[in-house]
Amino acid sequence: MSHVRVMLDYFHPWPNSAGLYVARERGWYREAGLDVELAVQDPGRGDTLEYLARGEVDLGLFPPNRLLARRAAHAQPLLAVAAVNHRALEAVQTARSTGITRPRDLAGRRLAYNPTPRGRAMVRHLVATDGGDPDAVITVDSGYRELTVDDIAAGEADATFGNYWSWDALRGDLPEEHRLTWPVDEIGAPRYHSYLLGTSEAFADTEPGLIRAFLSATARGYAAAAAEQDRAQALLERVIPYFSRPLIARSLALVAPTWTGADARWGVIDETRMGPYADWLARHGAIAHARDWASSYTNELLETTAPAVST
């Protein structure tokens, strides 16, 4: 039995990780000879990619822009081996009481987000695409904190960018009819995978069989989590018991359709998302260049057919 340590995509598990938990709970990793440990990052020691680069985890979930930035800087030989999400999960959110009705209305208003180079570029792009003045947006640096719509209603900011429409944007007590949530891929953002699953090039070179077995079992897990959401929800409630059942159920229902692409296969990394997105990041100064995007991932370790759902 090979021990495999996998780092999740957030500070705590959430429904986007359901396929991993389902594959483990149903024994599919064990059948493949894998003892899978699911871990979360300590932000004081870096993100998932930092853990991968140090060899402290074997596989992990991460946003593509972080992978592309590291490869462009020739800093870390890391490689994506599967796509988890085939849509952007980020959103712009506000409360109707602010009077903001579309992205261009953010000009002159306080927008809370983590102002990384990529975050700033995305905010400017979304406002400008809608005909607004990106220079007039007032940045509220919220760091890693995810403000809820209740914080907006309380006056902490006028809107937020970066909350996931399938998770953070669902939280808060403000009634649904008083909220406005715009997924960024519906208001002009470039197409991209929100999360990829990857490893180090060294691990991919030395353990291709292990990675294939892991990805095969994981694909089964995500297929089962999407098809049998009540069962997946019950499992998630055990690993994130501090979130309400309705929140977990709604999040799972929203995020599950993002796990497969047009061909209904989990995991396939789309070159029409990776290439143009890398170019967009480079043009907006979020990564040094886009020359290495094609070598940042591989689909060669995935199965060629979609897995059947089985118990």
C-alpha positions in Angstrom: 0.0 0.0 0.0 1.5 3.3 -1.1 0.9 6.3 1.1 -0.2 9.4 -1.0 -0.5 12.8 0.6 -2.9 15.1 -1.2 -3.4 18.8 -0.4 -6.8 20.4 -0.9 -7.6 23.7 -2.6 -8.7 25.8 0.4 -8.1 26.4 4.1 -10.7 23.8 4.9 -12.5 21.1 2.9 -15.6 22.3 0.9 -17.8 20.5 -1.6 -15.3 21.0 -4.5 -13.2 18.3 -2.8 -16.2 15.8 -2.6 -14.8 13.5 -5.2 -11.6 12.8 -3.3 -13.5 12.0 -0.1 -16.0 9.8 -1.9 -13.2 7.8 -3.6 -11.5 7.3 -0.3 -14.7 6.4 1.6 -15.8 3.9 -1.0 -12.5 2.1 -1.0 -11.5 2.9 -4.5 -8.1 4.3 -3.6 -7.5 1.2 -1.4 -8.4 -1.0 -4.3 -5.7 0.7 -6.3 -3.2 0.1 -3.6 -3.2 3.7 -2.3 -3.5 4.9 1.3 -4.6 8.5 0.6 -4.3 11.3 3.2 -6.2 14.5 2.5 -4.6 17.6 4.0 -5.1 21.3 4.1 -2.5 24.0 3.9 -1.0 26.0 6.7 -0.9 29.5 5.0 2.1 30.4 7.1 4.1 27.8 5.1 2.8 28.7 1.7 0.1 27.4 -0.7 -0.3 24.0 -2.2 2.3 24.6 -4.8 4.9 25.5 -2.2 4.2 22.2 -0.4 4.5 20.3 -3.8 7.8 22.1 -4.5 9.2 21.0 -1.1 8.1 17.5 -1.6 5.8 17.6 1.5 2.8 16.5 -0.5 2.6 14.2 -3.5 -0.4 15.8 -5.3 -2.5 18.9 -4.8 -5.2 21.2 -6.0 -4.3 24.8 -7.1 -5.4 27.6 -9.4 -3.8 27.6 -12.9 -2.5 31.2 -12.6 -0.2 30.2 -9.7 1.2 27.3 -11.7 1.8 29.4 -14.8 3.5 32.2 -12.7 5.9 29.7 -11.2 6.8 28.1 -14.5 7.2 31.4 -16.2 9.7 32.4 -13.5 11.5 29.0 -13.8 11.1 28.7 -10.0 9.5 25.4 -9.5 9.2 22.3 -11.9 5.5 21.6 -11.2 3.0 20.0 -13.5 -0.8 19.8 -13.7 -2.2 16.3 -14.5 -6.0 16.9 -14.3 -8.6 19.6 -14.3 -11.0 19.7 -11.4 -13.2 22.6 -12.5 -14.2 23.6 -16.1 -15.5 26.9 -15.1 -14.4 30.0 -13.2 -15.8 29.8 -9.7 -15.1 33.5 -8.7 -17.8 36.1 -8.6 -18.5 39.8 -8.0 -21.1 40.2 -5.3 -23.0 43.1 -3.9 -26.2 44.0 -2.1 -29.1 45.7 -3.9 -29.1 48.4 -1.2 -25.7 49.7 -2.6 -27.3 50.8 -5.9 -24.7 48.8 -7.9 -26.5 47.1 -10.7 -23.7 46.1 -13.1 -19.8 45.8 -13.1 -19.2 49.3 -14.4 -21.0 50.7 -11.4 -18.0 49.6 -9.3 -16.2 52.8 -10.4 -16.0 55.1 -7.5 -17.1 52.4 -5.1 -15.3 50.3 -2.5 -14.5 46.8 -3.7 -13.1 44.3 -1.2 -10.7 41.7 -2.6 -7.1 40.3 -2.3 -5.2 42.8 -4.6 -2.7 40.4 -6.1 -1.4 41.3 -9.6 -3.8 38.8 -11.0 -6.7 40.1 -8.8 -6.1 43.7 -9.8 -5.9 42.7 -13.5 -9.2 40.8 -13.3 -11.0 43.6 -11.5 -9.8 46.2 -14.1 -10.7 43.9 -16.9 -14.3 43.2 -15.7 -15.0 46.9 -15.0 -13.5 48.1 -18.3 -15.3 45.3 -20.3 -18.6 46.8 -19.0 -17.6 50.3 -20.0 -16.6 51.5 -16.6 -13.4 53.3 -15.4 -11.2 50.8 -13.7 -9.0 53.6 -12.3 -11.9 54.8 -10.2 -12.5 51.5 -8.3 -11.5 52.0 -4.6 -9.7 48.9 -3.4 -10.4 47.5 0.0 -7.6 45.0 0.8 -9.4 42.1 2.5 -6.4 39.7 2.2 -7.5 36.1 2.6 -10.7 37.1 4.4 -13.8 36.4 2.4 -16.4 39.1 3.2 -20.0 37.9 3.1 -23.0 39.8 1.7 -23.8 40.6 5.3 -20.5 42.5 5.6 -21.5 44.5 2.5 -24.9 45.3 3.9 -23.2 46.4 7.2 -21.1 48.9 5.2 -17.7 47.3 5.3 -17.5 47.5 1.5 -19.8 48.1 -1.4 -19.0 44.9 -3.2 -16.6 42.0 -3.2 -14.5 40.2 -5.9 -13.2 36.6 -5.5 -15.9 35.0 -3.5 -17.0 31.7 -5.1 -20.6 31.7 -6.5 -20.7 28.1 -5.4 -19.5 28.6 -1.8 -18.6 31.9 -0.1 -21.3 33.9 -2.0 -24.0 31.5 -0.5 -23.1 32.5 3.0 -24.7 35.2 5.1 -28.2 35.9 6.4 -29.2 38.6 3.8 -32.2 37.2 1.9 -31.5 36.1 -1.7 -33.7 38.8 -3.2 -31.4 41.4 -1.7 -28.2 40.0 -3.2 -26.6 40.4 -6.6 -24.0 37.8 -7.6 -22.2 37.8 -11.0 -20.0 34.8 -11.9 -17.0 36.3 -13.6 -17.2 34.1 -16.7 -20.7 35.7 -17.3 -19.4 39.3 -17.2 -16.4 39.1 -19.5 -13.6 37.2 -17.8 -11.4 34.9 -19.9 -12.2 31.2 -19.7 -10.1 29.2 -17.3 -10.1 26.2 -15.1 -10.6 27.3 -11.5 -8.6 24.4 -10.1 -6.1 21.9 -11.5 -4.7 18.9 -9.8 -1.0 18.5 -10.1 2.3 17.3 -8.8 6.0 17.8 -9.2 7.7 16.8 -12.5 10.0 14.6 -10.5 7.0 12.7 -9.0 5.3 12.4 -12.4 8.6 11.0 -13.8 9.1 8.4 -11.1 5.5 7.4 -10.2 3.4 7.6 -13.4 1.6 4.3 -12.5 0.7 5.6 -9.1 -0.7 8.9 -10.5 -2.7 7.0 -13.2 -4.3 4.8 -10.5 -5.0 7.8 -8.3 -6.6 9.8 -11.1 -8.7 6.8 -12.2 -10.1 6.4 -8.7 -10.6 10.1 -8.3 -12.6 10.3 -11.5 -14.9 7.6 -10.1 -15.2 9.6 -6.9 -16.2 12.8 -8.7 -18.7 11.0 -10.9 -20.3 9.4 -7.8 -20.3 12.6 -5.9 -22.2 14.3 -8.7 -24.6 11.5 -9.3 -25.4 10.7 -5.7 -25.3 14.1 -4.0 -27.3 13.1 -0.9 -24.7 10.4 -0.1 -21.8 12.8 -0.8 -23.4 15.5 1.4 -23.6 13.1 4.3 -19.9 12.4 3.9 -19.0 16.1 3.7 -20.9 16.8 6.8 -18.5 14.6 8.7 -15.4 16.5 7.5 -16.9 20.1 7.7 -19.4 19.8 10.5 -19.2 23.5 11.3 -21.2 24.4 8.1 -24.9 24.0 7.8 -26.5 21.2 5.8 -28.4 23.6 3.5 -25.2 25.4 2.6 -23.3 22.2 1.9 -26.2 20.8 -0.2 -26.6 23.9 -2.3 -22.9 24.3 -2.8 -22.5 20.7 -3.9 -25.4 21.1 -6.4 -23.9 24.2 -7.9 -20.2 23.1 -8.1 -20.8 19.5 -9.3 -21.6 20.5 -13.0 -18.2 22.2 -13.2 -16.3 18.9 -12.7 -16.8 17.7 -16.3 -16.1 19.3 -19.6 -18.1 19.2 -22.9 -17.3 15.5 -23.4 -18.5 14.6 -19.9 -15.1 13.4 -18.8 -13.6 14.5 -15.5 -10.0 15.7 -15.5 -9.2 16.7 -19.1 -7.3 19.9 -19.2 -8.5 22.1 -22.0 -5.9 23.8 -24.1 -8.4 26.4 -25.2 -8.6 27.5 -21.6 -4.9 27.2 -20.7 -3.4 28.9 -23.7 -5.6 32.0 -24.0 -5.7 32.4 -20.2 -1.9 32.3 -20.0 -1.7 34.9 -22.7 -4.2 37.1 -20.9 -2.2 36.8 -17.6 1.0 37.8 -19.4 -0.6 40.7 -21.2 -1.9 42.0 -17.9 1.4 41.6 -16.0 0.2 38.8 -13.8 2.9 36.4 -15.0 6.2 37.0 -16.6 5.4 35.5 -20.0 3.1 32.9 -21.6 5.7 30.8 -23.5 5.6 27.7 -21.3 1.9 27.2 -20.9 1.8 24.1 -23.1 4.4 22.3 -21.0 2.7 23.2 -17.7 0.2 20.3 -18.0 -0.4 16.8 -19.4 -3.5 14.7 -20.1 -1.4 11.6 -20.7 -2.0 10.1 -17.2 -5.8 10.2 -17.5 -8.1 7.4 -18.6 -9.5 7.8 -22.1 -13.2 7.1 -21.1 -15.5 8.6 -18.5 -15.9 6.3 -15.5 -19.2 4.6 -14.8 -20.8 5.4 -11.5 -20.6 2.3 -9.2 -21.1 1.6 -5.5 
